[in-house]
Amino acid sequence: MDKLIIKGAREHNLKNIDLELPRDKLIVISGLSGSGKSSLAFDTIFAEGQRRYVESLSSYARMFLGRMDKPDVDYIEGLSPAISIEQKTTHKNPRSTVGTVTEIHDYFRLLYARAGTPHCPSCGRVIKEQSVDQILDIILSWPSGTKLQILAPVVRAMKGEHKKWLEDARKQGFARARVDGEMHELEEDIKLEKQKKHSIDVVVDRIKLGPDLRRRVAEAVETSLQIADGVVIVIKENDKISSEEFFSQKGACPECGISLPEMEPRLFSFNAPQGACPACTGLGLNLEFQPELCIPDDSLSFDEGGCPPYNPSSAWNRSRFEALAKHFHFSLGTPFRDLPPEVMKAILYGTSDPIKYHYDNKEKTGHFEYNTKFPGILADLKRRYRETTSEGVKQWLETFMTEKPCTACGGKRLRPEALAVTIGGRNINEVSSLSVEEALKFFASVSLTDVEKQISRQILKEIKARLTFMKNVGLEYLTLERKAATLSGGEAQRIRLASQIGSSLVGV
């Protein structure tokens, strides 16, 4: 069958149309506005092709797919399953980016989960989860004659005198420990300042590498892993050059003690709670109350309504501002612009010392006095926004707010643990911030180990293919982190086109 035969198409403006179209060819349908171009392409050909395909699936599969009505047409022959690229290009979802729409970000997540190098989010140290055999293989691969000190890090940057740790190590038969970087005999009277942070590494064994030492090294490593909760430090000296190697069974930083979650694709998704920044829930933005919106006209006083979120006729609002005015010796009738800087700072950001409040409501609560700090209008409004259950109040409060980049993640959307995983020295956000052309160059030159190459071969192939499709449709200048809502109509349509081509579907 080399033709698509349509008879009696009457959908919308079509008037009983009969036509034959060649299959597997690029066809342009042109005509005046309202002449039925979309009715033929989308509402007849695509709708029938999609409907037939969905009906060929099992009843269980059809539960998850949208059902399309049969178009008003007598007969269509030679029709394959069909896809269409929607003409409506608006993306209202604030989470959608160029990377997510094209599904390239999904492959990024898979790549980082399978071939990424995790680092400590705090100190940046590379973290590797290794078995005892893997640790032994690395140590025994070092040159014969290398001097080793195998240490168990039992205390990491913790305040205290740590007498119990030192005494326990002494009782277990250990002779030495490294305390705050200096070696000590455990028989010494080691005194530590209680209010300072200290680190203690117990020396488990000192060994000079040579033949037939695997068992001794294994015993020392296993002892260290046992008493240091899965962590071992090895100091190696060779030709008067000293260096340290850190090993961990649990994917935890030996210096900071921070444990990383399991490396899985959802850790790198800002749409999943496992990966999204907790502060902004993956949006990269937070709504923040702005002083200039809370006090839009500083020529007015509080009494004149110069601070719209706080109605001066409210007894509760008035009592709080009167207490503040009494404490700082100013009048509520004074324009905000004429108040001293320290008073404006207290109004906006709160007081460091408690002030005395006097509240009098004869009809309801009566009279009472109390002492507490003034929270500042910005913090107080933030609390009200967080605690209210009224959508109307939320919308009203949002008129005093603006979007600001999240201070926790810096607008990167992901939690620190996800941003601490790198490939080729870049984390997933840094790769997403590249343009399509820059990303192609990065993945063409990225350095991977043989094992990483084997794991990521197919993933990298898909990433490069989709990036190439985007470049071929003229979108090489777009960054993958760009929000879909900011794209022009033409850019959005070309992205959808590249996505469909990149899906490698055939026979449609």
Secondary structure, DSSP 8 states (H G I E B T S, - for coil): --EEEEEEE-STT--SEEEEEETTS------STTSSHHHHIIIIIIHHHHHHHHHTS-HHHHTTS------S-SEEES--------S------TT-BHHHHTTHHHHHHHHHHHH-EEB-TTT--B--B--HHHHHHHHHTS-TT-EEEEEEEEEEEEES--HHHHHHHHHTT--EEEETTEEEETTS-----TTSEEEEEEEEEEEE--TT-HHHHHHHHHHHHHHTTSEEEEEEEETTEEEEEEEESSSB-TTT--B-----GGGG-TTSTTTB-TTTTTSSEEEEE-HHHHSS-TTS-TTTT-STTS-TT-HHHHHHHHHHHHHHT--TTS-GGGS-HHHHHHHHH--SS-EEEEEEETTTTEEEEEEE----HHHHHHHHHHH---HHHHHHHGGGEEEEE-TTTTT--B-HHHHTEEETTEEHHHHHTSBHHHHHHHHHH----HHHHHHHHHHHHHHHHHHHHHHHTT-TT-BTTSBGGGS-HHHHHHHHHHHHHHTT----
